[in-house]
Amino acid sequence: MLDRGIVCRIEGEKAFIEIAASEKCRGCSACQLLASGQKGVEAENLVGAKIGDLVEVDIPVKGKMLAPIIAFGLPVFFLFLGIILGSFISQRYAIIWGLIFFAVSIRLVRLLDDLLAARPAFKNRITRRLTSAE
């Protein structure tokens, strides 16, 4: 999804862009609350944008759709898997295995988050600087 915003802060190769809410934003949770109190995103600054520049930001929707499935679905799946496997032994083991599998899934979610965050297909990027006339 392409959106426009104004660069409000730069830290190394990353820029923080304030984005006004629009129709594109409906159902998307890509934006976070910035220090200024505005909604915005953190993005790779590939075009050398400066503070105050109007920029176009590419926000990959694929990553925003996959994140809740990984963060919530995986632990619930592992919890039930542990309960089912443990229930073949006893009710006590069902609870214990369920909790162990749940704990393991939390670690797995963190590893997947680190792995996917490093991939370019899941990173926000500034694609170009715009003039105010565009």
N, C-alpha and C positions, 0 to 999 in steps of 0.2 A: 504494500500500500504506500503510495507516495503522498506526502503531506508537506505543508509549508510552515515555517516558523522562524523565530528570530533567535540568534545565538545570544545567550545571556552569560555564559561562562565557558572558559576553556581550561582544561587541565591536561597538559601534554598533548597526546594525539586524540583526546576525547573532547567533545563539545557538548554542552547542555543547551538544548533548544526549547524555548517556550513555544507551545503550540496551542492555538485557540481551538476550543471544542467545535467540531463540525459534524455533519451527518455521517461522515466516514468513521467517526469515533464510536458510534453506537455499537455496543457489544464488544468493543475492543478494550483491553486493559493494558495496553502497551505504555501508556503515560504513567508517570509517577508524580508525586508532589515535589516540586523543586524548593530550594531554600527561599526563593522569592515568594512562595505561596501559590505560584502559577503551576498549571499542569505542563509537563514537558517530557522529553526523552533525552537519554544519553546516547550519543552516536559517535562513530568514528569520523574524524575530520579529515577526509581524504582530499579535500579541495583547498585546504588552507583558509577556511573561513575565519573571520575575526568577530569579536564581540560587536553586536549590533547589526550584523549582516542578516539579510533575509535569505534563507536557504531552503532547498528542497531535500527532504529526508525520506529515505527508503526504509520502511518499517516492515520486515518480513512477517507476513501473517502466519506462515507455517509454524514458526516457533511459538507464536502466541497461542495457537490452538493446541499444540502438543504439550505445552507446559502444564496445564491443569490435569491432563490425563496422566502424565508422569508423576506429578506431585501428589495427587489424591488417589488415582486409580491403582497405581502400583502397590502402595502400602495396604490398601483394602484387599486387593487380590492376594498378597502375601499373607495377610492376617488370616483370611479364610482358608488358604492353602495349608497353613500351619495347623489350624483348628481341625480341618478334615483329616490330615495325615496323623495328627496326634490322637484323634478320636478312635482310630483303629486299635490303640493301646488301652487308653482309659480317658475318662473325662478330665482328670487332672492333667494328663499329658496334652490333651487338646488345648487347654488354656495355656500351658507353659510353651508348647510349640507355637501356638498362635502369636504369643508375645515375642518369642525369639524371632520368628519369621518377620514380624512387623518391624522389629528393631533392625534386622538385616536389610529390610527394604528401605528404611530411612537412609541408611548408609549408601545403598545403591542409588537412591534418588540424588543424593549429593554428588556421587561420582558421575552420574549421567548429566547432571546440571553443569558440572565443570567441563565434561567432554563436549557437550553440545554448545556451550557458551563460547568455546574456542573456534567453532566452525563459522566461516564467513556467511553461510546461508542463514544463520540465526542472529546476526549482528545488525543493529541499526547503523545506517551509513548516510552521511551527507553526500548527495549525488552531484549537486551543483549550487553555486551561489546565484541568486536572482537579484535583479534590480527592482526597485519599488514600482516600476511601470509594468512589470510582468504580471 
